[in-house]
Amino acid sequence: MLNRLTHSLRRLWALDAFAYSLRVFIALTGVMLWSGLFGHIEQMIPLFLGVIASALAETDDSWQGRLRALLVTLVCFAIASLAVELTFAHPWLFGIGLGLATFLMIMLGAIGQRYATITTATLILSVYTMINIEQRGGATVENLWHGPLLLIAGAAWYGVLSIAWQVLFTHQPVRQSLAALMTELGEYLAIKASLFEPLRGVDRSARRLALARQNGRVVSALNEAKEMIFSRLQGQHNSARIDRYLRLYLIAQDIHERASSTHYDYDALAEHFFHSDVLFRCQRLLYQQGQSCRALGRALLLRQSFDHGESEQALNDLRASIEYLKRHPPGEDTRQNHRLLRSLTSLAINLGELERQLTRADNPEMALDEFDRKLLDRSPSGLSDGWQRLRGHFRTSSPIFRHALRLSSALVAGYLLLRLIHPTQGYWILLTTLFVCRPSFGATHRFLRQRITGTVMGLVAGWALITLFPWDAAQALIAVLAGVLFFATRIRHYTIATAAITLMVLACFNQVGDGFDLIWPRLIDTLLGAGLAALAVLVILPDWQGRRLNREAASVVTASEAYFCEIVRQYRSGKRDDLAYRLARRNAHNADAALSTRLASVMQEPGQYRHDADEGYRLLVITHSILGHLSALGAHRRSVSERLDVQELEVVFEAISGYLSAIARALSRRQAVGTLSPPPESMVAFLEQLPEEVEDARRLVHSQLAMICHQMTPLAEVAGRLLDQQGQRRRLVSAGQAAG
């Protein structure tokens, strides 16, 4: 019984949301005890709001980085809160300041994600200051500092807890991010295994699309893990633990490259080996390796070793099946038999290396050189770099500029509305608009629905609970638990999070007044604020994602070309996982994930803006297939002493780079995709002219290059159709405007 309880507690401790929620629980409980025990119940609401704003501003970092971020956050909070207090009694000045400050804050987020988080939290605290002023009856010179000091005190209290937690448990977030990464890799391998199902009539295009979408989640997990590790590498030279996590991250990168490799057309393999068990063996091995990745993730969270014996046995079974096929080849087409068996052999070699990486992941003790320790720092290097990033977004084509203009306009409109109709607790309108208004229509629509639904749920729950538990102590406990639930669910379950924060507000306000009087104003203000957010996204520089598909597609093709050029460089000079290679590989996968995300956003937009989605998905399947062949080339690189002589392939390298460059240029400039020269078919014919006695490694390079060339004509055709559809719609819009 004790062991079971200990195991459950360890699993709870391993959850990424648990530590976050526990810090919030300690902070809110501390505020509640201070307010109750010392008789300062009127201070509870601003202290609560300060804690919430500080927790929303929190970003992962080392404790030194978190201390610097906290100081910047508190300065921003103090300036914003004091500015609201000073201008609150002057409506015109307040409205102008609100619009300008909102625009500036959102634009500052273009410098980096950390800045975006802090500036967004600052805007939230500004609205909290308005709510606090209204709750206490207005701003006066006598209590000018009172509200801001309480808000800053609450924010500083949570910030101190956050820094102390980081000092005590600095590596826990890294383990959690690596565990999440391994879990996503496990799911990717499971979807990849489904492609090897040897059945006729299987819709493999749908499975490839699912694989591309899952690849986006893997890439996101890789990026998050990299940022966490990088923030802890800075200033540390001999940290054994962080070096171990860096080695795990590099192993995960290699697993991802090998897992995303494509060695041959799956339909051809399924047709030729229909009566053999070899594809079932491939499928089982990939599935077991996916299970091993998940087991490694659990082991990281629980600090345990993991067993991957089943995948080792599955690899041995696959090798035995391939050897049997070599002795007893199916069918009568000898040349086809040899070609496909070589592909299966290359696949088995790749999966064997993947298995070796899984074995090393249990105890990653390989040495790291300076090339391994290098990770790209995406944060600004100084004021000049920050200004260059910011200046690049002062144009109407920038999504950040559009979002800044929309949100600032919506908040000013909300302020004018509440001044016009003077609603009770009217500043909830601004808070709802701030939370609901997102950079894209799809995200705004989703958050709008979730915000309204969650608010209704929270109001009903709040009415029931403060009726059933009218005692102050019980309602204080409800407020604390609701606040914790908000932070535990705000990322993945926003509806529940909204219900929780609404319940917390009702319970808190019922401590200092009558919470029942807040129910209808909260609902009406939520509807008004959500409506303003939706109107802003629809009317002010609407950023329909479908109109930008060509640019996203161009980015994918450009990144694939850069990845291909790095692979070619390594085939010439020998394998080296240096920063340039890893960056090119990561950029290619990032671009692939961005296109998948953009298409998902397009599907959430109104029907008249989703016309290009079908062609976009077809293009995604092709570009992801190309990325798979590039990954296969990357996975089979050789060391300097074993590298292949690739001089005979220079013309193919140049041709493929030219194809990708021409298609990317056409997509970027919205120009027709011209005839590809030399014809890809001629390159395929050249690559397939190999004697039977050529070694497998050279044949693999030829076959992968040939399959990339096979994809060039379909890619150019899909890109052309996408551009044609966009051109037709622009002409229709122009004709309609001219007629109007």
C-alpha positions in Angstrom: 0.0 0.0 0.0 2.8 2.4 0.9 4.7 1.6 -2.3 1.6 2.3 -4.3 1.0 5.6 -2.6 4.7 6.5 -3.1 4.5 5.6 -6.8 1.3 7.7 -7.2 2.9 10.7 -5.5 5.9 10.4 -7.8 3.7 10.3 -10.9 1.8 13.4 -9.6 5.1 15.2 -9.0 6.2 14.3 -12.5 3.2 16.2 -14.1 4.3 19.4 -15.7 1.2 21.3 -14.5 1.6 20.1 -10.9 4.6 22.3 -10.0 3.0 25.3 -11.6 -0.3 24.7 -9.7 1.5 24.0 -6.4 3.3 27.4 -6.6 0.1 29.1 -7.4 -1.6 27.3 -4.5 1.1 28.4 -2.0 1.0 32.0 -3.3 -2.8 32.3 -3.2 -3.0 30.5 0.2 -0.4 33.0 1.6 -2.5 35.9 0.3 -5.6 34.5 1.8 -4.0 33.9 5.2 -2.5 37.4 5.3 -5.8 39.0 4.4 -7.8 36.9 6.9 -5.4 36.7 9.9 -4.3 40.3 9.9 -7.8 41.7 9.1 -6.9 43.1 5.7 -9.7 41.4 3.7 -10.0 44.4 1.4 -6.4 43.7 0.2 -7.2 40.2 -0.9 -8.5 41.0 -4.4 -5.5 43.2 -5.6 -3.1 40.8 -4.1 -4.8 37.9 -5.8 -4.8 39.8 -9.1 -1.0 40.5 -8.7 -0.3 36.9 -8.1 -2.2 35.9 -11.2 -0.6 38.5 -13.4 2.9 37.4 -12.2 2.2 33.7 -12.8 1.0 34.6 -16.4 4.3 36.4 -17.0 6.4 33.5 -15.9 8.7 31.9 -18.5 11.1 29.0 -18.1 14.7 29.9 -17.3 17.5 29.4 -14.9 17.0 31.1 -11.6 19.3 33.9 -12.6 17.4 34.4 -15.8 14.1 34.2 -13.9 15.3 36.8 -11.4 16.2 39.2 -14.3 12.8 38.6 -15.9 11.0 39.2 -12.6 12.7 42.6 -12.1 11.8 43.6 -15.6 8.2 42.4 -15.1 7.8 44.3 -11.8 9.1 47.5 -13.4 6.6 47.1 -16.3 3.8 46.3 -13.9 4.6 49.3 -11.7 4.7 51.7 -14.7 1.5 50.3 -16.2 -0.5 50.3 -12.9 0.6 53.8 -12.0 -0.2 55.1 -15.5 -3.7 53.7 -15.1 -4.1 55.3 -11.7 -2.9 58.7 -13.0 -5.1 58.8 -16.1 -8.2 56.9 -14.9 -10.1 60.1 -14.0 -9.4 61.6 -17.5 -11.3 59.6 -20.0 -9.8 61.0 -23.2 -6.3 60.8 -22.0 -6.9 57.3 -20.6 -8.4 56.1 -23.9 -5.6 57.4 -26.0 -3.0 56.0 -23.6 -4.8 52.6 -23.6 -4.6 52.4 -27.4 -1.0 53.5 -27.7 0.2 51.3 -24.8 -1.6 48.2 -26.2 -0.1 48.7 -29.7 3.4 49.2 -28.3 3.2 46.3 -25.9 2.1 43.9 -28.7 4.8 45.1 -31.0 7.5 44.6 -28.4 6.5 41.0 -28.4 8.1 40.7 -31.8 11.5 40.8 -30.1 11.0 37.4 -28.6 8.6 35.0 -26.9 9.8 36.1 -23.4 9.1 39.7 -24.2 5.7 38.8 -25.6 4.8 36.9 -22.4 5.8 39.8 -20.2 4.1 42.5 -22.2 0.8 40.5 -22.5 0.9 40.0 -18.7 1.5 43.7 -18.3 -1.6 44.5 -20.3 -3.6 42.1 -18.2 -2.4 43.8 -15.0 -3.4 47.1 -16.5 -7.0 45.9 -16.8 -6.7 44.4 -13.3 -5.8 47.8 -12.0 -8.9 49.3 -13.6 -11.0 46.5 -12.0 -9.4 47.3 -8.6 -10.0 51.0 -9.0 -13.7 50.4 -9.8 -14.0 47.9 -7.0 -12.7 50.4 -4.4 -14.9 53.3 -5.8 -12.5 55.3 -7.9 -9.0 56.7 -8.0 -8.0 59.5 -5.7 -4.8 61.4 -5.0 -4.8 60.1 -1.4 -4.7 56.4 -2.4 -2.8 56.8 -5.6 -0.1 54.3 -4.6 -2.3 52.0 -2.6 -3.6 49.8 -5.5 -0.4 49.6 -7.5 1.6 48.7 -4.4 -0.8 45.8 -3.6 -0.7 44.5 -7.1 3.1 44.7 -7.2 3.3 43.0 -3.8 1.2 40.1 -5.0 3.3 39.8 -8.2 6.6 40.0 -6.2 5.3 37.4 -3.8 4.7 34.9 -6.6 8.0 35.9 -8.3 10.0 35.1 -5.2 8.3 31.7 -4.9 9.1 31.1 -8.6 12.8 31.9 -8.2 13.1 29.8 -5.0 11.4 26.9 -6.8 13.8 27.2 -9.7 16.8 27.2 -7.3 15.5 24.0 -5.7 14.3 22.2 -8.8 16.2 23.7 -11.7 16.3 20.6 -13.8 12.7 19.3 -13.3 11.3 21.3 -16.3 14.0 19.9 -18.5 13.2 16.4 -17.6 9.5 17.1 -18.2 10.1 18.6 -21.6 12.4 15.7 -22.7 9.8 13.3 -21.5 7.1 15.1 -23.5 9.5 15.0 -26.5 10.0 11.2 -26.2 6.2 10.7 -25.9 5.6 12.7 -29.1 8.3 10.7 -30.8 6.6 7.5 -29.7 3.3 8.7 -31.3 5.2 9.6 -34.5 6.7 6.2 -34.7 3.3 4.6 -34.1 1.8 6.6 -37.0 4.8 5.8 -39.2 4.3 2.1 -38.4 0.8 2.3 -39.9 2.3 3.1 -43.3 3.8 -0.3 -43.5 0.5 -2.1 -43.2 0.6 -4.6 -46.2 -3.0 -4.1 -47.3 -4.3 -3.1 -50.7 -6.5 -0.1 -50.9 -5.1 1.6 -47.8 -5.5 5.4 -47.9 -1.8 6.1 -47.2 -2.2 9.8 -48.2 -4.4 10.3 -45.1 -1.8 8.6 -43.0 1.0 10.7 -44.5 -1.1 13.8 -43.6 -1.5 12.5 -40.0 2.2 11.9 -39.9 2.9 15.5 -41.1 0.6 16.9 -38.4 2.3 14.8 -35.7 5.7 15.9 -37.0 4.6 19.4 -36.1 4.0 18.4 -32.5 7.4 16.6 -32.4 9.1 19.8 -33.8 7.4 21.9 -31.2 8.5 19.6 -28.4 12.1 19.6 -29.8 12.1 23.4 -29.8 10.8 23.7 -26.3 13.4 21.2 -25.0 16.1 23.0 -26.8 15.2 26.4 -25.3 15.1 24.9 -21.8 18.5 23.3 -22.1 20.0 26.4 -23.7 18.8 28.6 -20.9 20.7 26.3 -18.4 23.8 25.9 -20.6 24.5 29.6 -20.4 27.3 30.3 -17.9 27.7 26.6 -17.1 30.8 24.7 -18.2 30.9 21.6 -16.1 27.4 20.6 -15.3 27.2 16.8 -15.6 23.4 16.7 -15.4 22.7 19.4 -18.0 25.3 17.7 -20.3 23.3 14.4 -19.9 20.1 16.2 -20.9 21.9 17.8 -23.9 23.0 14.3 -25.0 19.5 13.1 -24.6 18.3 16.0 -26.7 20.8 15.2 -29.5 19.8 11.5 -29.4 16.1 12.6 -29.8 17.2 14.7 -32.8 18.9 11.7 -34.4 15.9 9.5 -33.6 13.6 12.0 -35.2 15.7 12.2 -38.4 15.8 8.4 -38.6 12.1 8.0 -37.8 11.1 10.6 -40.5 13.3 8.9 -43.2 11.5 7.4 -46.2 13.3 4.6 -48.0 10.9 3.6 -50.7 7.3 4.0 -51.9 5.1 2.2 -49.4 2.5 1.2 -51.9 5.1 -0.6 -54.0 6.5 -2.4 -50.9 3.0 -3.5 -49.9 2.2 -4.8 -53.4 5.4 -6.7 -53.9 5.6 -8.2 -50.4 1.9 -8.8 -50.0 2.4 -12.5 -49.3 5.4 -12.0 -47.0 5.5 -11.1 -43.3 8.4 -8.7 -43.7 6.2 -5.5 -43.7 4.4 -6.8 -40.6 7.9 -7.1 -39.0 8.7 -3.5 -40.0 5.4 -2.4 -38.6 5.9 -4.3 -35.3 9.5 -3.0 -34.9 8.4 0.7 -35.4 5.5 0.2 -33.1 7.8 -1.3 -30.4 10.3 1.4 -30.8 7.5 3.9 -30.3 6.6 2.1 -27.1 10.3 2.3 -26.1 10.2 6.1 -26.6 7.1 6.4 -24.5 8.8 4.1 -21.8 11.8 6.4 -21.9 9.6 9.4 -21.3 8.0 7.8 -18.3 11.4 6.7 -17.0 12.7 10.3 -17.2 9.7 11.6 -15.3 10.0 8.9 -12.6 13.8 8.8 -12.6 13.8 5.1 -13.4 15.5 2.9 -16.0 13.5 1.6 -18.9 13.4 -1.8 -20.7 13.3 -1.9 -24.5 13.9 -5.6 -25.0 10.8 -6.1 -27.1 12.1 -3.7 -29.8 15.5 -5.5 -29.8 13.7 -8.8 -30.4 11.5 -7.2 -33.2 14.7 -5.9 -34.9 16.2 -9.4 -34.9 13.0 -10.8 -36.3 13.0 -8.3 -39.1 16.6 -9.1 -40.0 15.8 -12.8 -40.1 12.8 -12.1 -42.4 14.9 -10.1 -44.8 17.6 -12.8 -44.9 14.9 -15.4 -45.7 13.6 -13.2 -48.6 17.1 -12.9 -50.0 17.3 -16.7 -50.2 13.7 -17.1 -51.4 12.8 -14.0 -53.4 9.1 -13.5 -54.1 7.8 -12.9 -57.7 9.7 -13.3 -61.0 11.0 -9.8 -61.5 14.5 -10.2 -60.3 15.5 -6.6 -60.8 12.5 -5.4 -58.8 13.2 -7.9 -56.1 16.8 -6.7 -55.7 15.8 -3.1 -55.7 13.1 -3.5 -53.0 15.2 -5.9 -50.9 18.0 -3.3 -50.9 15.5 -0.7 -49.7 14.3 -3.0 -46.9 18.0 -3.7 -46.0 18.6 0.0 -45.8 15.5 0.4 -43.7 16.7 -2.3 -41.4 20.1 -0.6 -41.0 18.4 2.7 -40.3 16.1 1.1 -37.7 19.1 -0.7 -36.2 20.8 2.6 -35.7 17.6 4.0 -34.2 17.6 1.0 -31.8 21.2 1.8 -30.9 20.2 5.3 -30.1 17.4 4.1 -27.8 19.9 1.8 -26.1 22.3 4.8 -25.5 19.4 7.0 -24.3 19.1 4.9 -21.1 22.6 6.0 -20.1 23.9 8.6 -22.5 27.5 8.8 -21.6 29.1 9.8 -25.0 31.5 12.7 -24.9 30.4 16.1 -26.1 32.7 18.3 -28.1 32.2 22.0 -28.7 30.2 21.4 -31.8 27.7 19.3 -29.8 27.4 21.9 -27.1 26.5 24.6 -29.6 22.8 25.5 -29.7 21.4 28.4 -31.6 20.5 31.4 -29.3 17.3 32.9 -30.8 17.1 35.7 -28.2 18.2 39.2 -29.2 21.9 39.9 -28.8 21.5 43.5 -27.8 19.5 46.7 -28.3 20.4 46.9 -31.9 19.3 43.4 -32.7 16.1 43.9 -30.7 15.4 47.1 -32.7 16.0 45.4 -36.0 13.5 42.7 -35.1 11.0 45.3 -34.0 11.5 47.5 -37.1 10.9 44.6 -39.4 7.3 44.3 -38.2 6.2 47.9 -38.8 4.4 47.0 -42.0 0.8 46.0 -42.7 1.8 42.6 -44.0 3.2 41.6 -40.6 0.8 39.5 -38.5 2.1 41.1 -35.3 1.4 44.6 -36.6 -2.1 43.6 -37.7 -2.8 41.9 -34.3 -1.4 45.0 -32.4 -3.7 47.3 -34.4 -6.7 45.1 -34.0 -6.3 44.6 -30.3 -5.6 48.2 -29.5 -8.6 49.3 -31.5 -10.8 46.7 -29.9 -9.7 47.8 -26.4 -10.3 51.5 -27.2 -13.7 50.6 -28.6 -14.5 48.6 -25.5 -13.5 51.5 -23.3 -15.8 53.9 -25.3 -18.6 51.4 -25.0 -18.4 51.1 -21.3 -18.2 54.9 -20.9 -21.3 55.2 -23.1 -23.5 52.6 -21.3 -21.8 52.7 -17.9 -22.3 49.0 -17.1 -21.6 47.6 -13.6 -18.1 46.1 -13.5 -17.7 47.2 -17.1 -13.9 46.6 -17.2 -14.5 42.9 -17.6 -15.3 43.9 -21.2 -11.7 44.9 -21.7 -10.4 41.8 -20.0 -12.5 39.5 -22.1 -11.4 41.3 -25.3 -7.8 41.0 -24.2 -8.0 37.2 -23.7 -10.2 36.4 -26.7 -8.7 38.6 -29.4 -6.0 36.4 -31.1 -3.8 36.9 -34.1 -5.9 34.7 -36.4 -9.6 34.3 -37.0 -9.5 30.6 -36.2 -7.9 31.1 -32.8 -10.2 34.0 -31.9 -13.3 32.0 -32.9 -12.1 29.0 -30.8 -11.3 31.1 -27.7 -14.5 33.1 -28.1 -16.6 29.9 -27.9 -14.5 28.5 -25.0 -14.6 31.9 -23.1 -18.4 32.2 -23.3 -19.0 28.5 -22.4 -16.6 28.6 -19.5 -18.0 31.8 -18.2 -21.5 30.4 -18.1 -20.2 27.2 -16.4 -18.3 29.3 -13.9 -21.2 31.5 -13.0 -23.5 28.6 -12.5 -21.0 26.8 -10.4 -20.2 30.0 -8.5 -23.9 30.7 -7.7 -24.3 27.1 -6.5 -21.2 27.0 -4.3 -21.5 30.4 -2.6 -25.1 29.5 -1.9 -24.3 26.1 -0.5 -21.2 27.3 1.4 -21.9 30.8 2.7 -19.0 30.8 5.3 -16.1 33.0 4.6 -13.5 30.3 5.2 -15.2 27.9 2.8 -15.4 30.5 0.1 -11.8 31.5 0.6 -10.8 27.8 0.1 -13.0 27.7 -3.1 -11.3 30.9 -4.4 -7.8 29.4 -3.9 -8.7 26.0 -5.4 -10.4 27.7 -8.4 -7.3 29.8 -9.0 -5.1 26.7 -8.9 -7.5 24.9 -11.3 -7.2 27.9 -13.7 -3.4 27.6 -14.0 -3.6 23.8 -14.2 -5.9 23.8 -17.2 -5.4 27.1 -19.0 -3.1 25.7 -21.7 -4.9 22.5 -22.7 -8.5 23.1 -21.4 -9.3 26.7 -21.7 -13.1 26.2 -21.2 -12.4 24.7 -17.7 -9.8 27.4 -17.0 -12.3 30.1 -17.8 -14.9 28.5 -15.5 -12.4 28.2 -12.8 -11.3 31.9 -12.9 -14.9 33.0 -13.0 -15.6 30.9 -9.9 -12.6 32.4 -8.2 -13.8 36.0 -9.0 -17.2 35.3 -7.6 -15.8 33.8 -4.4 -13.3 36.6 -3.9 -15.8 39.4 -4.5 -18.2 37.8 -2.2 -15.6 38.2 0.6 -15.7 42.0 0.2 -19.2 42.5 -1.1 -22.1 40.6 -2.7 -20.8 38.1 -5.3 -24.4 37.5 -6.6 -24.5 41.1 -7.9 -21.6 40.2 -10.2 -23.2 37.3 -12.0 -25.2 39.1 -14.7 -22.6 41.9 -15.3 -19.9 39.3 -15.7 -22.0 37.4 -18.3 -23.1 40.5 -20.2 -19.5 42.0 -20.2 -18.1 38.7 -21.5 -20.5 38.7 -24.4 -19.7 42.3 -25.2 -16.0 41.8 -25.0 -16.1 38.6 -27.1 -18.2 40.4 -29.7 -15.7 43.3 -29.9 -12.8 40.8 -30.4 -14.7 38.9 -33.1 -15.6 42.2 -34.9 -12.0 43.4 -34.7 -10.6 40.2 -36.3 -13.3 40.4 -39.1 -13.0 44.1 -39.9 -9.5 45.5 -39.1 -6.9 44.2 -41.6 -8.4 40.6 -41.6 -5.5 38.2 -41.8 -7.0 35.2 -43.7 -4.5 32.4 -43.5 -5.4 31.0 -46.9 -4.1 34.1 -48.6 -0.6 33.5 -47.2 -0.4 29.8 -48.1 1.9 30.4 -51.0 4.4 32.2 -48.7 4.3 29.4 -46.2 4.8 26.8 -49.0 7.7 28.8 -50.3 9.3 28.8 -46.9 8.9 25.0 -46.8 10.6 24.5 -50.2 13.3 27.0 -49.4 14.1 25.3 -46.1 14.2 21.9 -47.8 16.7 23.2 -50.3 18.9 24.5 -47.5 18.7 21.1 -45.7 19.5 19.3 -49.0 22.6 21.6 -49.5 23.9 20.8 -46.0 23.4 17.1 -46.6 25.3 17.4 -49.9 28.1 19.3 -48.1 28.4 16.4 -45.6 28.5 13.8 -48.3 31.4 15.6 -49.8 33.3 16.2 -46.5 32.1 13.5 -44.2 29.5 13.2 -41.5 29.5 15.8 -38.7 26.5 16.8 -36.7 27.7 20.4 -36.4 25.4 23.4 -35.7 25.0 24.3 -39.3 23.7 20.9 -40.2 21.4 20.6 -37.1 20.1 24.1 -37.8 19.3 23.3 -41.5 17.5 20.1 -40.4 15.6 21.9 -37.7 14.6 24.8 -40.0 13.3 22.3 -42.6 11.1 20.5 -39.9 10.0 23.9 -38.5 8.8 25.0 -41.9 7.0 21.7 -42.4 5.3 22.1 -39.0 4.4 25.8 -39.7 2.7 24.8 -43.0 0.7 22.1 -41.2 -0.3 24.7 -38.5 -1.3 27.3 -41.1 -3.5 24.7 -42.9 -5.2 23.8 -39.6 -5.9 27.6 -39.1 -7.3 27.8 -42.7 -9.8 25.0 -41.9 -11.2 27.1 -39.0 -12.0 30.1 -41.2 -15.2 30.8 -43.1 -15.9 28.6 -46.1 -15.1 31.3 -48.7 -11.6 31.5 -47.4 -10.9 27.8 -47.4 -10.7 27.2 -51.1 -7.0 26.7 -51.2 -6.9 24.2 -48.3 -7.1 21.0 -50.5 -4.2 22.0 -52.7 -2.3 23.1 -49.6 -2.8 19.7 -48.0 -1.6 18.0 -51.2 1.4 20.2 -51.2 2.1 19.3 -47.6 2.0 15.6 -48.3 4.5 16.0 -51.1 6.9 18.3 -49.2 6.7 16.0 -46.2 7.6 13.1 -48.5 10.6 15.0 -49.8 11.6 15.8 -46.2 11.4 12.0 -45.5 13.8 11.3 -48.4 16.1 14.1 -47.3 16.1 12.6 -43.8 17.0 9.2 -45.2 20.0 10.8 -47.0 20.9 12.5 -43.8 20.5 9.4 -41.7 22.9 7.4 -44.0 25.7 9.9 -44.0 29.2 8.4 -43.5 32.2 9.5 -41.6 35.2 11.1 -43.3 37.1 7.8 -43.6 34.1 6.0 -45.1 32.5 8.7 -47.2 31.4 8.0 -50.7 32.8 9.5 -53.9 29.9 11.7 -55.1 31.5 13.5 -58.0 29.4 11.7 -60.5 26.3 13.1 -58.8 27.2 16.8 -58.9 24.9 17.4 -61.9 22.0 15.8 -59.9 22.8 17.9 -56.8 22.7 21.0 -58.9 19.5 20.0 -60.7 17.6 19.2 -57.5 18.8 22.4 -55.8 17.6 24.3 -59.0 14.2 22.6 -59.0 13.6 23.5 -55.3 14.9 27.1 -55.8 12.7 27.7 -58.9 9.5 26.4 -57.2 10.2 28.4 -54.0 10.8 31.5 -56.1 7.6 31.0 -58.0 5.5 30.5 -54.8 7.1 33.5 -53.1 6.6 35.9 -56.0 3.2 34.4 -57.1 4.5 33.7 -60.5 3.8 30.7 -62.8 6.0 27.7 -62.2 8.0 27.4 -65.4 9.2 24.2 -67.0 11.7 22.4 -64.9 15.1 22.1 -66.6 16.7 19.7 -67.0 13.6 17.5 -66.9 13.4 15.6 -63.6 12.7 12.4 -65.6 16.1 12.6 -67.2 17.7 12.8 -63.8 15.7 9.8 -62.7 16.9 7.8 -65.7 20.5 8.8 -65.0 20.2 7.8 -61.4 18.6 4.4 -62.1 21.4 3.4 -64.5 23.5 1.5 -62.0 25.1 -2.0 -62.4 23.8 -4.7 -60.1 27.2 -5.1 -58.4 27.2 -1.5 -57.0 27.5 -1.4 -53.3 24.3 -0.8 -51.3 25.3 2.5 -49.8 25.9 4.0 -53.2 22.6 2.5 -54.5 20.7 4.0 -51.6 22.0 7.5 -52.4 21.0 7.1 -56.0 17.5 5.7 -55.1 16.8 8.5 -52.6 17.9 11.2 -55.1 15.7 9.5 -57.8 12.6 9.5 -55.5 13.2 13.2 -54.7 13.4 13.9 -58.5 10.1 11.9 -58.9 8.4 14.4 -56.5 9.6 17.5 -58.4 7.0 17.5 -61.2 4.0 16.8 -58.8 5.3 19.5 -56.5 5.5 22.0 -59.4 2.0 21.1 -60.5 0.4 21.5 -57.1 2.3 24.8 -56.6 1.0 25.9 -59.9 -2.6 25.0 -59.1 -2.4 26.8 -55.7 -1.1 29.9 -57.4 -3.8 29.7 -60.1 -6.6 29.5 -57.5 -5.2 32.4 -55.5 -4.8 34.5 -58.7 -8.4 33.8 -59.8 -9.7 34.9 -56.4 -7.7 38.1 -56.5 -9.1 38.9 -59.9 -12.6 38.3 -58.7 -12.1 40.5 -55.7 -10.6 43.3 -57.8 -13.5 43.0 -60.3 -16.0 43.2 -57.4 -14.4 46.3 -56.0 -14.3 47.9 -59.4 -18.0 47.2 -60.0 -18.8 48.6 -56.5 
